[in-house]
Amino acid sequence: MSSLLAYCRTGYEADTAKELAQRAGELNLYGYPQFNAGQGYVHYHLYNSADGKRLAQQLPLSSTVFPRQLVAVCETLDELDKADRITPIVDAVASLVKVSGPFGRLLVEHADTDAGRELAKFCRKFSVPLRQALRKPGLISQKENLHQACLHVFFTGFDQCQLGYSLAQFPAAFENGICRLKFPPAAPSRSTLKLEEAIVTMLDVSQRERVFRSGGRAVDLGACPGGWTYQLVQRGLFVEAIDNGLIDEALMATGQVQHFAADGFTYKPQMGRVDLLVCDMIEQPDRVAKLMGDWLVNHWADHAIFNLKLPMKKRYECVESAISQLEKRLQKLKTTFTLRVRHLYHNRDEVTVSVIRGEIE
């Protein structure tokens, strides 16, 4: 394996390429990115083919910002016969299994682009006979096994695909790297899906249990009309919703929400502290990161989940700068924090940051 394939949002190929180059360099693994603007994925080619496996083993998807999926590419199949695509894929996987061992499951995927979506129906239908053909000789397990590597077949055209894998220790949770959520009809805005995706994908079970304990308290800065407040209320939290605009009447009727028409940059929690701070304000990313740091360093909030709005250019550099300053402040505290930054599917020109305080022994 000599390349890593990273799926990303259309228009974020250059940012993904910069991130891969920097992260690989930090691991003393060197290569170069290859991509076309708007294609929805990036190849990072390693100069030393042996380094490809090392990069896959040392770069968890959860530690990256812009990639949606990371696949260690083993082979590219071109000019597939539309009358029989399965045979060459099965033969290629059989050769791969001799080196890697059988796979635990199969994902047949495509880019999240207009061209890629034309392949969506084909990929869904093709996955059924391909899975059967791979199970018959034992190339993938009869039942999905998350303790084994996942086989990825990534179609870039009806007659071309990339074969690769993701490791069991860094499982690919979603097909195409996309967490699809159903919009709750009672939510006052679609922004609610941003916070729901962050909760589902960026926090583990233990963290969710600690942060969203029933009866806990939270502050939502820039809450109007209440998309993020809705998620907190649904999880049993009492919320101080801060915004000069109005909050959804149904949320106010729950008795779990207090609305304060105040400036999010000067507001302080009513009881001196809260369990969770959330923020989706449209402000400069460095200013928001500083504000979040103030709340965490001063113990006004134990945990925080917030968005950083990105500029049109140098988006990766912008994220790096804001997060670096926040990390320096958190490192001075005795408490440990788990900090993750992700460009989520329901985000647009923004990234979501979760800062979860470690358990107190």
TIBAMI-153788 format. One line per 4 residues: number of its first residue (from 0); their letters; for each residue y, x, z of C-alpha. Coordinates in nm, 3 decimals, padded with zeros to 5 digits, always signed. Each point is the difference from the previous one (the first is absolute). Layout:
# residues N
NUM	a	Y X Z  ...
//
This chain:
# residues 361
0	mssl	+00.000 +00.000 +00.000  +00.333 +00.149 -00.105  +00.253 -00.282 +00.039  +00.112 -00.267 +00.241
4	layc	+00.100 -00.340 -00.136  +00.270 -00.189 +00.192  +00.080 -00.363 -00.077  +00.362 -00.098 +00.067
8	rtgy	+00.266 -00.261 -00.072  +00.145 +00.009 -00.350  +00.313 +00.215 -00.004  -00.113 +00.210 +00.296
12	eadt	-00.210 +00.248 -00.196  +00.249 +00.287 +00.043  +00.028 -00.063 +00.375  -00.379 -00.010 +00.033
16	akel	-00.028 +00.324 -00.199  +00.253 +00.176 +00.224  -00.185 -00.114 +00.309  -00.340 +00.115 -00.127
20	aqra	+00.139 +00.339 -00.099  +00.158 +00.052 +00.341  -00.301 -00.119 +00.198  -00.241 +00.211 -00.205
24	geln	+00.224 +00.304 +00.041  +00.004 -00.049 +00.377  -00.380 +00.026 -00.015  +00.022 +00.314 -00.218
28	lygy	-00.156 -00.192 -00.288  +00.197 +00.037 -00.321  +00.020 -00.184 -00.328  +00.232 -00.221 -00.202
32	pqfn	+00.060 -00.375 -00.042  -00.039 -00.183 -00.329  +00.134 -00.347 -00.069  +00.196 -00.224 -00.235
36	agqg	+00.286 -00.210 +00.132  -00.109 -00.358 +00.062  -00.376 +00.058 -00.016  -00.062 -00.076 +00.368
40	yvhy	-00.204 +00.310 +00.087  +00.022 +00.378 +00.024  -00.259 +00.274 -00.059  +00.034 +00.308 +00.216
44	hlyn	-00.196 +00.281 -00.168  -00.117 +00.293 +00.213  +00.008 +00.350 -00.148  -00.324 +00.075 +00.182
48	sadg	-00.256 -00.273 -00.065  -00.164 +00.066 +00.337  +00.326 -00.094 +00.172  -00.026 -00.357 -00.124
52	krla	-00.266 -00.092 +00.255  +00.194 +00.178 +00.274  +00.314 -00.200 -00.080  -00.196 -00.327 +00.008
56	qqlp	-00.146 +00.098 +00.337  +00.331 +00.107 +00.158  +00.243 -00.262 -00.129  -00.059 -00.345 +00.157
60	lsst	+00.159 -00.288 -00.188  +00.151 -00.125 +00.327  +00.197 +00.324 +00.036  +00.176 -00.042 -00.336
64	vfpr	+00.304 -00.209 -00.092  -00.014 -00.106 -00.364  -00.369 +00.010 -00.110  -00.184 -00.332 +00.027
68	qlva	-00.340 +00.152 -00.065  -00.124 +00.359 -00.021  -00.303 +00.070 -00.218  -00.169 +00.334 -00.058
72	vcet	-00.054 -00.003 -00.377  -00.327 +00.144 -00.131  -00.011 -00.104 -00.364  +00.195 -00.177 -00.274
76	ldel	-00.191 -00.214 -00.248  +00.173 -00.060 -00.336  -00.086 -00.214 -00.299  -00.241 -00.223 +00.188
80	dkad	-00.199 -00.227 -00.230  +00.108 -00.357 +00.074  -00.355 -00.109 -00.074  -00.134 +00.221 +00.281
84	ritp	+00.242 +00.148 +00.250  -00.255 -00.007 +00.280  -00.249 +00.262 -00.119  +00.243 +00.297 -00.020
88	ivda	+00.153 -00.094 +00.335  -00.344 -00.023 +00.167  -00.101 +00.335 -00.153  +00.320 +00.165 +00.125
92	vasl	-00.041 -00.146 +00.349  -00.364 +00.116 +00.008  +00.115 +00.358 -00.063  +00.263 -00.035 +00.271
96	vkvs	-00.247 -00.140 +00.255  -00.218 +00.311 -00.040  +00.287 +00.194 +00.157  +00.162 -00.252 +00.234
100	gpfg	-00.284 -00.237 +00.091  +00.001 -00.379 -00.052  +00.311 -00.210 +00.051  +00.047 -00.284 +00.245
104	rllv	+00.197 -00.232 -00.226  +00.178 -00.036 -00.333  +00.359 -00.084 -00.090  +00.090 -00.067 -00.365
108	ehad	+00.378 +00.039 -00.016  +00.308 +00.012 -00.221  +00.368 +00.089 +00.030  +00.244 -00.256 +00.140
112	tdag	+00.202 -00.015 -00.323  +00.038 -00.248 -00.285  -00.250 +00.201 -00.203  -00.229 +00.037 +00.299
116	rela	+00.008 -00.371 +00.079  -00.134 -00.068 -00.350  -00.313 +00.178 +00.122  -00.025 -00.205 +00.321
120	kfcr	-00.226 -00.276 -00.130  -00.223 +00.252 -00.177  -00.031 +00.216 +00.314  -00.099 -00.298 +00.215
124	kfsv	-00.272 -00.108 -00.244  -00.120 +00.352 -00.077  -00.046 +00.092 +00.367  -00.293 -00.243 +00.040
128	plrq	-00.236 +00.140 -00.268  +00.111 +00.358 +00.073  -00.079 -00.042 +00.369  -00.344 -00.137 -00.086
132	alrk	-00.064 +00.287 -00.241  +00.097 +00.256 +00.263  -00.206 -00.160 +00.276  -00.320 -00.012 -00.203
136	pgli	-00.050 +00.383 +00.000  +00.147 +00.033 +00.351  +00.332 +00.155 -00.104  +00.185 -00.236 +00.236
140	sqke	-00.145 -00.174 +00.305  -00.146 -00.350 -00.031  +00.253 -00.126 +00.254  +00.350 +00.135 +00.049
144	nlhq	-00.008 +00.295 +00.237  +00.336 +00.117 +00.136  -00.166 +00.310 +00.146  -00.051 +00.145 -00.349
148	aclh	+00.254 +00.107 -00.260  +00.143 -00.269 -00.229  -00.041 +00.030 -00.378  +00.314 -00.078 -00.201
152	vfft	-00.001 -00.087 -00.370  +00.365 -00.008 -00.106  +00.061 -00.148 -00.346  +00.308 +00.119 -00.189
156	gfdq	-00.104 -00.189 -00.314  -00.286 -00.218 -00.119  -00.178 +00.311 -00.130  +00.106 +00.261 +00.257
160	cqlg	-00.058 +00.047 +00.372  +00.017 +00.261 +00.277  -00.296 +00.047 +00.234  +00.062 +00.117 +00.352
164	ysla	-00.053 -00.068 +00.369  +00.175 -00.045 +00.333  -00.159 +00.134 +00.316  -00.150 -00.216 +00.273
168	qfpa	+00.230 +00.152 +00.263  +00.300 -00.118 -00.204  -00.128 -00.337 -00.122  +00.166 -00.185 -00.288
172	afen	+00.075 -00.327 +00.173  +00.122 -00.197 -00.302  -00.079 -00.027 -00.369  +00.272 +00.176 -00.203
176	gicr	+00.147 +00.107 +00.334  +00.171 -00.339 +00.030  +00.001 -00.210 +00.317  +00.047 -00.352 -00.132
180	lkfp	+00.116 -00.255 +00.256  +00.049 -00.374 -00.024  +00.355 -00.113 +00.073  -00.001 -00.226 +00.308
184	paap	+00.181 -00.325 -00.095  +00.169 -00.025 +00.341  +00.163 +00.344 -00.032  +00.373 -00.017 -00.083
188	srst	-00.003 +00.288 -00.253  -00.239 +00.214 -00.202  +00.112 +00.306 +00.194  -00.253 -00.113 +00.261
192	lkle	-00.271 +00.156 -00.219  +00.154 +00.347 +00.045  -00.052 -00.008 +00.376  -00.341 -00.166 -00.026
196	eaiv	-00.123 +00.271 -00.237  +00.135 +00.270 +00.232  -00.181 -00.153 +00.298  -00.327 -00.037 -00.194
200	tmld	-00.003 +00.340 -00.172  +00.204 +00.243 +00.212  -00.126 -00.083 +00.351  -00.361 +00.027 +00.115
204	vsqr	-00.169 -00.267 +00.209  +00.082 +00.167 +00.331  +00.367 +00.038 -00.093  +00.028 -00.363 -00.110
208	ervf	-00.148 -00.116 +00.329  +00.249 +00.208 +00.201  +00.310 -00.077 -00.205  -00.058 -00.370 -00.060
212	rsgg	-00.122 -00.115 +00.337  +00.075 -00.368 +00.065  +00.311 -00.044 +00.213  +00.149 +00.334 -00.104
216	ravd	+00.363 +00.040 -00.100  +00.155 +00.118 -00.325  +00.338 +00.046 -00.168  +00.051 -00.071 -00.370
220	lgac	+00.314 +00.170 -00.133  +00.137 -00.166 -00.314  -00.231 -00.297 +00.056  +00.155 -00.274 -00.220
224	pggw	-00.160 -00.227 -00.113  -00.301 +00.108 +00.208  -00.275 +00.134 -00.227  -00.087 +00.283 +00.239
228	tyql	+00.065 -00.211 +00.310  -00.259 -00.244 -00.135  -00.273 +00.268 +00.013  +00.092 +00.089 +00.358
232	vqrg	+00.002 -00.363 +00.114  -00.339 -00.062 -00.163  -00.138 +00.285 +00.210  +00.130 -00.146 +00.327
236	lfve	+00.309 +00.217 +00.053  +00.338 -00.115 +00.131  +00.272 +00.118 -00.235  +00.368 +00.086 +00.023
240	aidn	+00.114 -00.065 -00.360  +00.319 +00.191 -00.080  +00.205 -00.108 -00.303  +00.334 -00.160 -00.080
244	glid	-00.184 -00.243 -00.227  -00.209 -00.297 +00.106  -00.366 +00.016 +00.104  -00.251 -00.253 -00.134
248	ealm	+00.009 -00.322 +00.207  -00.378 -00.022 +00.027  -00.009 +00.347 +00.156  +00.271 -00.090 +00.248
252	atgq	-00.195 -00.315 +00.092  -00.299 +00.209 +00.117  +00.187 +00.101 +00.314  -00.100 +00.360 -00.064
256	vqhf	+00.321 +00.105 -00.177  +00.347 +00.075 +00.132  +00.266 +00.045 -00.267  +00.292 +00.236 +00.056
260	aadg	+00.278 +00.027 -00.257  +00.065 +00.368 +00.062  +00.025 +00.339 -00.174  -00.347 +00.153 -00.032
264	ftyk	+00.145 +00.349 +00.054  +00.154 -00.082 +00.339  -00.240 -00.261 +00.139  -00.210 +00.086 +00.308
268	pqmg	-00.305 -00.193 +00.127  +00.073 -00.277 +00.249  -00.243 +00.125 +00.264  +00.062 +00.369 -00.058
272	rvdl	-00.315 +00.059 -00.206  -00.249 -00.168 -00.233  -00.351 +00.077 -00.117  +00.085 +00.008 -00.370
276	lvcd	+00.306 +00.053 -00.219  -00.007 -00.111 -00.365  +00.275 +00.045 -00.255  +00.047 -00.084 -00.369
280	mieq	+00.376 +00.052 -00.026  +00.158 +00.106 -00.329  +00.164 +00.323 +00.115  -00.007 +00.373 -00.076
284	pdrv	-00.347 +00.136 +00.085  +00.125 +00.287 +00.216  +00.215 -00.242 +00.199  -00.293 -00.237 +00.059
288	aklm	-00.231 +00.289 +00.096  +00.257 +00.122 +00.254  +00.030 -00.350 +00.146  -00.377 -00.032 +00.034
292	gdwl	-00.006 +00.341 +00.168  +00.266 -00.115 +00.249  -00.214 -00.297 +00.104  -00.316 +00.208 +00.040
296	vnhw	+00.159 +00.300 +00.171  +00.192 -00.220 +00.244  -00.314 -00.206 +00.072  +00.163 -00.324 -00.115
300	adha	-00.317 -00.057 -00.205  -00.353 +00.135 +00.034  -00.084 -00.035 -00.370  +00.185 -00.054 -00.327
304	ifnl	-00.073 -00.125 -00.352  +00.286 +00.023 -00.248  +00.096 +00.039 -00.363  +00.206 +00.275 -00.160
308	klpm	+00.182 -00.110 -00.316  -00.024 +00.268 -00.269  +00.260 +00.131 -00.245  -00.058 +00.001 -00.375
312	kkry	-00.045 +00.378 -00.012  -00.173 +00.259 +00.223  -00.188 -00.269 +00.188  -00.269 +00.229 +00.136
316	ecve	+00.260 +00.249 +00.120  +00.189 -00.285 +00.168  -00.311 -00.112 +00.189  -00.083 +00.357 +00.102
320	sais	+00.349 +00.059 +00.139  +00.017 -00.323 +00.201  -00.351 +00.033 +00.145  +00.044 +00.369 +00.080
324	qlek	+00.304 -00.075 +00.216  -00.184 -00.283 +00.176  -00.306 +00.217 +00.067  +00.214 +00.276 +00.153
328	rlqk	+00.142 -00.248 +00.250  -00.340 -00.147 +00.088  -00.153 +00.346 +00.049  +00.238 +00.060 +00.292
332	lktt	-00.157 -00.288 +00.193  -00.303 +00.037 +00.222  -00.161 -00.307 -00.157  -00.201 +00.036 -00.321
336	ftlr	+00.064 -00.221 -00.301  -00.199 -00.086 -00.312  +00.245 -00.007 -00.291  -00.095 -00.128 -00.345
340	vrhl	+00.212 -00.054 -00.310  -00.129 -00.207 -00.290  +00.133 -00.150 -00.322  -00.180 -00.331 +00.038
344	yhnr	-00.098 -00.238 -00.278  +00.245 -00.266 +00.123  +00.282 +00.254 +00.021  +00.232 +00.063 -00.290
348	devt	+00.257 +00.281 +00.028  -00.077 +00.071 +00.364  -00.266 +00.151 +00.221  -00.138 -00.133 +00.327
352	vsvi	-00.024 +00.219 +00.309  -00.214 -00.070 +00.306  +00.052 +00.196 +00.323  -00.261 -00.092 +00.260
356	rgei	+00.017 +00.152 +00.345  -00.324 +00.152 +00.130  -00.192 -00.164 +00.281  +00.122 +00.087 +00.347
360	e	-00.286 +00.146 +00.203
//
